C-alpha cells in the first residue's frame, strides 16, 4: 500500500492501543457513544485497528508487549485503506 508522506520512524510509535481507540472514536464515533452505544463503537474501533495491524499498519511493542502506534500512521493507513476499497471503517464513521 502506498504511504501518504509519513516517515518510517519507530520512535513515533509510542501511543498505546487504548488511546488510539479513543482517538478513532473522537474522530468518528461520538454519535454512537452519545447514543449509549459506546462499548459497541469501541469494539468496532478495536476490530478495525486489529485488521489494519494484520494488513501491515506498523506498530511497536510496549513495555508489557502491548501494541503502540504512531497516530499519524494510523490516520493515514485508515484513509488509504478506505480509498483503496480495502476497509470500510472510515467511510462508515
Order of alpha helices (4+ residues) and beta strands (2+ residues): beta-alpha-alpha-alpha-beta-beta-alpha
